[in-house]
Amino acid sequence: MKSVLQKTKYLQRPNGHKIAYQVIEGKGPAILFLCGYGANMQGVKANMLKQMARKHGMKLICFDHFGHGKSTGKMKHASISQWINDTKALMRHLGEKEYIMVGSSVGAWIGLNVAKQDPTRIKSFIGIATAFDATEKIAKPMIASNDT
């Protein structure tokens, strides 16, 4: 699939990092796409959404999580909480009243957490191959069993 080129903008975060994002203008509510782990706003799913938004005159916002794509930082220094906070900061920065949130893989899990914290701004949510929080059910028991 051919990439849909869009001007990249940056949101400066208090920690000095920049979050890269792109906006396709159109009618709302705005669709906010959250990429999966290791993916970015130039990926196949993001480009399919860009083509759909243009075809139907819809507003679409895509962005790269910290440590992904054109955003600054290294993945090894990232955390889920940082990605959640960056998502909320971008939403505040853009100032949309409502969002249709579309999340892929861990992006869906991040989106669900954002929606839980700010439900009044999320009109609807679409999860694609939604990842789950494995820290409580899988990681902690594995760590605990290795400590004995």
trRosetta pair geometry for C-beta under 8 A, 3 or more apart (Angstrom, degrees):
i j d omega theta_ij theta_ji phi_ij phi_ji
1 44 5.8 108 38 -131 134 82
1 47 5.6 150 123 105 126 137
1 48 7.0 -37 -169 -66 167 80
2 47 7.7 -174 92 -179 42 140
3 42 5.8 -2 -134 -162 124 93
3 47 5.8 -102 -127 -106 50 135
4 47 5.2 151 9 -144 96 82
4 50 4.1 -167 67 115 149 139
4 51 6.0 -165 -57 -60 142 74
4 54 7.3 -157 -152 -17 146 139
6 22 4.1 84 111 -167 129 135
6 23 7.7 177 174 51 129 31
6 24 6.4 -79 -118 -68 138 85
6 50 6.8 -130 -37 -136 133 136
6 62 7.8 105 64 44 152 117
7 22 6.8 149 77 -128 44 90
8 20 5.2 -11 -172 -165 118 105
8 21 7.2 136 -156 68 69 26
8 22 5.6 -54 -101 -73 58 92
8 70 5.7 -29 -164 107 155 167
9 20 7.5 144 77 -154 38 54
9 21 5.7 -32 67 70 86 79
9 22 7.1 142 17 -92 80 41
9 23 7.2 -5 16 1 128 100
10 18 4.2 -4 -172 -176 121 120
10 19 6.7 142 -158 68 63 42
10 20 5.7 -31 -98 -96 77 56
10 21 7.4 145 -99 21 28 75
11 18 6.7 149 69 -159 43 63
11 19 4.5 -16 56 57 100 99
11 21 6.5 30 -13 5 104 121
11 86 8.0 139 86 -163 129 85
11 89 6.6 150 147 125 142 106
11 90 5.6 -154 -3 -100 165 78
11 93 5.3 -140 -122 -18 128 178
12 16 8.0 -31 -167 -145 87 24
12 18 5.7 -30 -97 -101 54 81
13 16 7.0 -30 79 42 81 22
13 17 4.8 -5 47 66 122 79
13 18 6.9 -165 6 -86 86 27
13 19 6.3 78 -40 -18 112 100
13 86 6.6 -46 -91 -110 139 90
13 89 6.6 73 -111 121 92 167
17 66 5.9 30 150 -123 156 105
17 71 7.1 42 166 173 107 92
17 72 4.6 -156 -149 76 79 110
17 73 5.1 9 -128 -46 135 112
18 71 6.3 -158 99 -146 64 63
18 72 4.9 78 40 -2 79 113
19 63 5.9 22 161 -178 102 126
19 64 7.0 -174 -164 72 66 69
19 65 7.7 -25 -134 -137 101 24
19 66 6.8 -56 -93 -67 89 69
19 71 5.0 -1 -129 -120 45 119
19 86 5.3 153 -86 -169 145 116
19 89 7.5 133 13 87 151 116
19 90 6.0 -102 111 -73 147 115
20 41 7.2 -138 111 20 102 134
20 63 6.4 160 93 -155 53 72
20 64 4.6 17 61 32 102 113
20 69 6.1 -119 64 109 135 109
20 70 3.6 63 -53 92 174 103
20 71 4.6 -132 10 -63 89 65
21 41 7.4 139 -131 -61 43 163
21 61 6.3 0 -177 -173 118 92
21 62 6.7 167 -154 89 68 46
21 63 3.7 -26 -100 -98 90 99
21 64 7.5 -146 -73 16 52 66
21 90 6.2 138 -65 -145 152 130
22 41 5.9 154 18 153 114 147
22 61 7.3 165 84 -151 49 49
22 62 5.1 -5 56 59 96 92
22 63 7.3 179 18 -79 61 54
23 59 7.3 -12 -171 -167 91 88
23 60 7.2 162 -154 85 46 52
23 61 5.3 -11 -103 -102 77 77
23 94 7.4 157 -90 -128 133 123
24 50 6.0 145 -40 -140 147 77
24 53 4.8 109 89 116 143 137
24 54 6.3 -89 -170 -65 142 77
24 58 7.7 49 101 91 112 62
24 59 6.6 174 90 -148 69 40
24 60 4.4 15 45 49 109 96
24 61 8.0 -148 26 -67 67 38
25 59 6.1 -21 -155 -110 32 86
26 53 5.9 -166 8 177 154 92
26 54 7.8 -145 -65 -97 136 33
26 56 7.6 72 -174 98 150 67
26 57 4.7 163 -148 166 110 49
26 58 4.5 75 112 111 144 10
26 59 4.2 -159 60 -56 77 53
26 60 7.0 30 28 -7 124 74
27 57 5.7 40 7 129 99 97
27 58 6.2 -57 60 -112 72 47
27 59 6.4 -139 75 -17 20 92
28 58 7.9 100 -99 -158 24 70
28 59 5.1 -15 -83 26 68 132
28 96 6.6 175 -129 -151 139 113
28 97 7.7 93 143 46 156 91
28 98 6.7 123 159 66 119 93
29 59 7.5 -103 143 58 27 115
29 96 6.9 103 -161 171 79 123
29 97 7.4 -103 -118 76 98 80
29 98 3.9 -67 -122 98 134 104
29 99 6.1 -163 160 -100 115 15
29 100 5.5 126 94 -23 110 87
29 123 5.0 138 40 -1 167 149
30 59 4.3 -63 -108 108 74 118
30 60 7.1 160 -165 -92 75 18
30 61 5.6 31 169 -8 122 109
30 94 7.3 -112 87 140 175 139
30 96 4.5 -81 16 -120 131 160
30 98 7.4 156 29 91 74 58
30 99 5.5 -36 77 -113 88 70
30 100 7.1 -163 96 25 38 76
31 49 6.7 -148 122 -174 140 121
31 53 6.6 -137 41 -91 131 116
31 58 6.1 41 -6 145 118 123
31 59 6.7 162 16 93 72 61
31 60 4.7 -18 65 -110 105 71
31 61 7.0 179 87 25 53 67
31 99 7.4 107 -127 -167 18 73
31 100 4.8 -32 -104 72 68 103
31 101 8.0 159 -160 -89 55 17
31 102 6.0 11 -175 -2 100 117
32 61 4.9 -14 -110 67 68 108
32 87 7.9 104 158 -162 134 98
32 91 7.0 -11 -104 -91 160 96
32 99 4.6 -5 -3 -164 121 127
32 100 7.1 163 18 75 70 47
32 101 5.2 -23 66 -109 102 65
32 102 7.0 169 81 27 48 70
32 111 7.8 159 100 -117 106 113
33 41 7.4 121 90 -118 118 85
33 45 7.4 175 -166 126 131 100
33 46 5.8 146 122 -112 151 79
33 49 5.4 145 -73 78 146 170
33 60 6.8 17 -13 -171 111 97
33 61 7.0 -175 21 88 73 54
33 62 4.7 -13 60 -104 117 77
33 63 7.8 160 76 19 73 62
33 102 5.0 -22 -106 74 69 103
33 103 7.6 157 -161 -86 47 39
33 104 7.7 17 -173 -8 90 102
33 107 7.6 11 166 165 60 147
34 63 7.8 -14 -106 56 56 89
34 65 7.7 57 -160 -58 82 107
34 87 6.5 1 -103 -112 122 131
34 101 6.9 10 -6 -171 114 93
34 102 7.1 178 23 91 72 50
34 103 4.1 -10 62 -112 113 84
34 104 6.9 -170 92 24 65 66
34 107 3.3 169 122 -172 89 103
34 108 7.0 166 80 -58 116 34
34 110 5.5 -148 174 75 149 118
34 111 5.0 -169 23 -54 148 106
35 39 4.0 -146 179 95 113 103
35 40 5.8 15 -130 -102 176 14
35 41 6.4 -113 -46 -63 130 54
35 43 6.4 116 -130 21 120 136
35 45 7.5 149 -118 71 74 119
35 46 6.5 -24 -84 -56 104 118
35 62 7.6 63 -44 -165 100 93
35 63 7.9 -134 0 81 102 50
35 64 6.9 -5 23 -116 141 50
35 65 6.5 -131 61 -8 100 100
35 68 6.6 180 82 156 137 157
35 69 7.8 99 30 -21 166 129
35 104 6.0 -22 -149 53 35 113
35 107 5.1 166 81 -67 20 143
36 39 4.6 61 58 12 75 127
36 103 8.0 109 -73 171 68 71
36 104 4.3 -79 -40 112 98 93
36 105 3.0 51 -124 47 123 124
36 106 5.4 105 -151 31 65 76
36 107 5.0 -92 -72 -3 45 103
36 108 7.9 -4 -90 -3 86 83
36 129 7.5 -10 -86 84 143 113
36 131 7.3 122 -138 -21 99 122
37 105 6.0 -99 11 121 81 131
37 106 4.4 61 -40 16 95 136
37 107 8.0 -153 -31 -30 52 75
37 131 7.4 49 -13 -39 114 162
38 68 7.0 -178 -135 -115 14 104
38 75 7.4 17 -88 -107 68 152
39 43 4.6 -17 -167 -44 102 160
39 45 7.4 15 179 36 151 115
39 46 7.7 162 155 -21 113 114
39 68 7.0 13 80 -158 37 133
39 104 6.8 -25 53 91 159 130
39 105 7.5 123 3 37 130 131
39 107 7.6 -62 60 -30 121 129
40 43 5.7 136 60 -28 54 98
40 46 7.3 -59 115 -2 46 154
40 64 4.8 2 -142 -109 92 106
40 68 5.0 178 -89 158 89 99
40 69 2.9 129 -140 -65 136 117
40 70 7.2 113 -167 0 134 71
41 46 4.7 173 -158 -160 47 161
41 62 3.8 128 -138 139 112 116
41 63 6.0 3 -61 -95 132 3
41 64 5.4 -97 -6 -54 101 79
41 69 5.9 67 20 -139 79 174
41 70 7.6 -52 39 20 111 106
42 46 6.5 -17 -25 75 6 135
42 47 7.0 32 -171 -54 41 104
42 69 6.5 148 9 -128 98 121
43 46 4.9 91 56 15 75 104
43 47 6.8 -144 97 -5 35 93
44 47 5.9 -62 -146 40 25 108
44 48 6.3 28 156 -21 64 106
45 48 5.7 -52 -148 33 31 112
45 49 6.5 29 154 -16 64 105
45 104 5.4 94 100 -67 171 154
45 128 6.9 165 -138 95 146 165
46 49 5.8 -57 -152 38 32 110
46 50 6.4 36 149 -23 66 105
46 62 4.8 85 -150 -138 114 147
47 50 5.3 -47 -145 33 36 116
47 51 6.5 38 155 -18 65 101
48 51 5.9 -53 -152 36 31 110
48 52 6.4 31 151 -17 64 108
49 52 5.5 -55 -146 39 34 113
49 53 6.1 37 155 -23 67 105
49 60 5.8 158 144 -147 102 143
49 62 7.1 140 83 -72 128 117
49 102 6.8 172 -107 81 144 155
50 53 5.8 -52 -145 34 29 111
50 54 6.5 27 157 -16 63 106
50 60 6.2 -164 -101 95 53 154
50 62 7.0 -46 -66 -20 101 140
51 54 5.9 -56 -149 37 30 109
51 55 6.2 30 155 -20 65 110
52 55 5.7 -57 -146 37 29 112
52 56 6.2 -5 167 10 66 114
52 58 7.2 -14 125 40 81 128
52 60 8.0 110 78 -67 85 145
53 56 6.6 -76 -141 53 22 88
53 57 7.8 -95 171 85 55 5
53 58 4.4 -103 -138 71 71 91
53 59 7.0 -49 -158 119 120 4
53 60 3.8 -81 -86 -21 161 129
54 57 7.7 27 -171 -69 25 36
59 96 7.8 170 118 -109 145 135
61 90 7.6 160 156 150 137 120
61 94 6.4 -23 -103 -108 156 166
61 96 7.9 -135 -18 -21 142 143
63 71 7.4 61 169 -58 86 123
63 87 7.9 167 68 -108 136 67
63 90 5.9 -72 -39 -136 170 165
64 68 4.4 -155 -174 97 91 93
64 69 3.3 -123 -114 57 142 121
64 70 5.3 146 16 44 152 67
64 71 4.1 -161 100 -11 105 104
65 68 4.6 58 58 16 76 129
65 71 6.4 -132 100 40 23 156
65 78 7.1 71 141 -148 110 146
65 83 4.8 -3 -147 -124 123 106
65 86 6.6 124 -141 79 66 145
65 107 7.7 -143 -42 -95 127 90
65 110 7.8 -155 -97 -63 133 173
66 71 5.6 -111 -104 135 31 135
66 72 7.4 -26 -142 79 71 57
66 73 4.4 -2 -177 58 87 155
66 77 7.9 -90 145 92 118 88
66 78 5.0 161 98 -111 105 107
66 82 5.6 -47 31 133 150 122
66 83 6.4 -130 26 -83 98 70
66 86 5.8 -175 -30 -49 102 159
67 71 6.8 -21 16 93 26 108
67 73 4.4 -70 -62 108 69 99
67 74 5.4 24 -121 140 101 14
67 75 3.8 139 162 -74 134 50
67 76 7.6 172 -135 15 142 42
67 77 6.8 173 -77 57 127 78
67 78 4.3 -97 6 -45 144 129
68 71 5.7 34 61 40 65 113
68 75 7.1 73 -62 -82 67 98
73 77 5.9 -123 -170 73 98 115
73 78 6.5 101 140 -69 130 92
74 77 5.0 76 68 11 86 103
74 78 7.5 -141 100 -25 45 88
75 78 5.3 -47 -152 11 43 122
78 82 5.8 -133 -158 67 65 134
78 83 6.6 49 -180 -48 112 99
79 82 4.6 99 56 3 80 101
79 83 7.2 -148 94 -3 44 85
80 83 5.7 -57 -151 38 34 111
80 84 6.3 36 151 -20 68 105
80 106 7.6 -117 -110 -176 97 114
80 109 7.6 -51 -143 114 123 115
80 110 6.7 -154 -159 -92 82 89
80 113 7.7 96 161 4 108 165
80 133 7.8 82 -155 -112 171 96
81 84 5.6 -51 -146 36 34 113
81 85 6.2 32 155 -16 66 107
82 85 5.7 -57 -145 41 31 109
82 86 6.1 33 155 -20 66 107
83 86 5.7 -50 -142 37 30 113
83 87 6.4 36 155 -23 62 104
83 106 7.9 30 108 138 167 110
83 110 5.1 -74 122 -118 115 139
84 87 5.8 -55 -152 33 29 113
84 88 6.6 25 153 -14 64 106
84 110 5.5 -154 -81 -153 71 86
84 113 5.1 -58 -115 105 129 129
84 114 5.9 -171 -151 -66 82 83
84 117 7.6 94 175 5 119 147
85 88 5.8 -54 -147 38 33 109
85 89 6.2 36 153 -21 66 107
86 89 5.6 -54 -146 37 31 113
86 90 6.4 33 155 -20 65 104
87 90 5.9 -54 -150 35 29 110
87 91 6.5 31 152 -19 63 106
87 110 6.0 140 -26 153 153 116
87 111 7.4 -141 -171 -89 160 57
87 114 5.1 -83 109 -80 131 144
88 91 5.6 -53 -149 36 33 114
88 92 6.5 33 152 -18 65 104
88 114 5.9 -171 -67 -131 85 103
88 117 7.1 -46 -89 94 134 135
88 118 6.7 136 -123 -11 105 142
89 92 5.7 -53 -149 36 32 110
89 93 6.2 35 152 -23 65 108
90 93 5.4 -53 -144 36 32 115
90 94 6.2 24 159 -14 66 108
91 94 6.1 -60 -145 40 27 104
91 96 7.0 -79 -158 44 74 95
91 99 6.6 -69 -128 -39 114 148
91 114 7.5 136 -18 -175 148 133
91 118 7.5 156 103 90 155 159
91 121 6.7 102 172 133 135 151
92 95 7.1 26 174 -72 35 56
96 99 5.8 97 98 -67 133 83
96 121 7.5 108 97 -169 83 109
97 121 7.1 -150 162 -132 37 82
98 121 6.0 -169 -114 -167 42 55
98 122 7.4 125 -158 -119 72 8
98 123 4.4 56 177 -43 120 111
99 121 5.9 34 13 145 96 90
99 122 5.8 -36 68 -109 90 56
99 123 6.5 -176 73 11 32 88
100 122 8.0 100 -110 -162 25 65
100 123 5.5 -46 -76 66 69 108
100 124 5.1 1 -129 59 85 91
100 125 7.7 -171 -167 -78 56 29
100 126 7.2 26 166 -2 94 104
101 111 4.5 158 158 -160 129 123
101 114 7.1 174 -121 79 156 122
101 115 6.2 -134 32 -64 155 113
101 122 5.6 -29 -7 -136 120 107
101 124 7.4 -160 32 96 68 47
101 125 4.9 -10 67 -114 102 74
101 126 7.2 -177 95 29 54 65
102 111 7.6 -134 86 -102 11 166
102 125 7.9 164 -81 -162 37 47
102 126 4.6 -8 -112 66 77 107
102 128 7.0 33 179 -13 87 110
103 107 3.9 -163 -160 122 82 80
103 108 3.3 154 104 -86 109 45
103 109 7.1 -158 143 13 143 37
103 110 6.3 -175 -137 57 139 81
103 111 3.5 -146 -44 2 139 136
103 112 7.3 -108 41 -23 156 74
103 125 7.5 -12 10 -166 104 92
103 126 7.4 164 25 86 60 58
103 127 5.6 -17 68 -114 92 66
103 128 6.9 -165 97 27 44 79
103 130 7.1 63 98 -109 104 85
104 107 4.7 32 51 49 58 126
104 108 6.2 103 -37 -34 3 94
104 128 4.4 -24 -108 72 72 114
104 129 6.4 27 -163 52 70 96
105 108 6.3 146 57 12 15 99
105 109 7.7 -42 137 0 44 98
105 128 7.2 -34 -26 94 56 80
105 129 5.2 -10 -75 101 69 102
105 130 7.1 169 -121 -125 18 20
105 131 4.8 42 176 -29 62 108
106 109 5.2 -48 -152 36 48 114
106 110 6.3 54 147 -21 71 99
106 131 4.4 -15 -77 39 56 148
107 110 5.5 -49 -146 36 34 114
107 111 6.2 38 151 -21 64 106
108 111 5.4 -53 -147 37 32 115
108 112 6.4 36 153 -22 64 101
108 127 3.7 83 -152 -137 134 91
108 128 6.3 -170 -59 40 128 53
108 129 7.4 171 -1 78 142 49
108 130 3.8 -103 107 -115 147 82
108 131 6.5 142 56 25 97 69
109 112 5.8 -47 -148 31 32 112
109 113 6.7 32 152 -16 61 103
109 130 6.3 126 -55 -173 73 83
109 131 4.7 -66 -23 79 127 86
109 132 6.3 170 -98 -105 125 21
109 133 6.3 150 -164 -51 131 74
110 113 5.8 -60 -156 37 32 110
110 114 6.4 31 149 -18 67 106
111 114 5.5 -52 -145 37 34 111
111 115 6.1 35 155 -19 67 106
111 125 6.2 152 140 -144 119 109
111 127 7.2 -172 70 -91 128 83
112 115 5.6 -53 -144 38 31 112
112 116 6.3 35 153 -23 63 104
112 125 6.9 90 -90 -172 66 153
112 127 7.2 11 -53 -81 109 126
112 130 7.6 64 -31 -154 130 127
113 116 5.6 -50 -147 32 32 114
113 117 6.5 23 156 -12 63 108
114 117 5.9 -64 -150 41 31 106
114 118 6.2 -31 170 36 69 103
114 122 7.4 130 113 -66 90 131
115 118 7.0 -83 -130 65 22 65
115 119 5.9 57 172 -100 67 65
115 122 4.3 -11 -123 -12 93 173
115 125 5.6 -26 -76 -75 161 137
116 119 6.8 7 -132 -60 19 96
118 121 5.1 -9 143 28 108 112
118 122 6.9 115 101 -20 78 99
119 122 5.9 -69 -147 39 42 106
122 125 6.1 16 172 -58 125 97
127 130 3.7 7 170 -67 130 119
133 136 6.5 40 124 11 106 97
133 137 7.9 108 103 12 72 98
134 137 6.3 -84 -150 60 51 88
134 138 4.2 -26 -177 38 97 125
134 139 5.7 98 124 -22 86 97
135 138 7.5 -29 -66 54 7 77
135 139 4.8 -38 -133 42 44 128
135 140 6.4 60 161 -30 62 96
136 139 7.7 28 -6 46 16 87
136 140 6.0 -7 -138 11 31 130
137 140 7.9 74 11 37 10 98
137 141 7.3 -22 169 1 31 119
138 141 6.7 -79 -158 41 18 101
138 142 6.3 12 159 -17 61 116
139 142 5.8 -64 -150 37 29 112
139 143 6.3 26 157 -18 67 108
140 143 5.7 -55 -145 37 32 110
140 144 6.1 31 157 -19 66 108
141 144 5.5 -55 -142 39 33 113
141 145 6.2 31 159 -20 67 106
142 145 6.0 -55 -146 36 28 108
142 146 6.5 23 154 -15 61 110
143 146 5.9 -65 -154 39 30 109
143 147 6.6 36 150 -30 65 105
144 147 5.7 -52 -151 23 34 116
144 148 7.4 29 156 -21 62 100
145 148 6.5 -54 -159 25 36 108
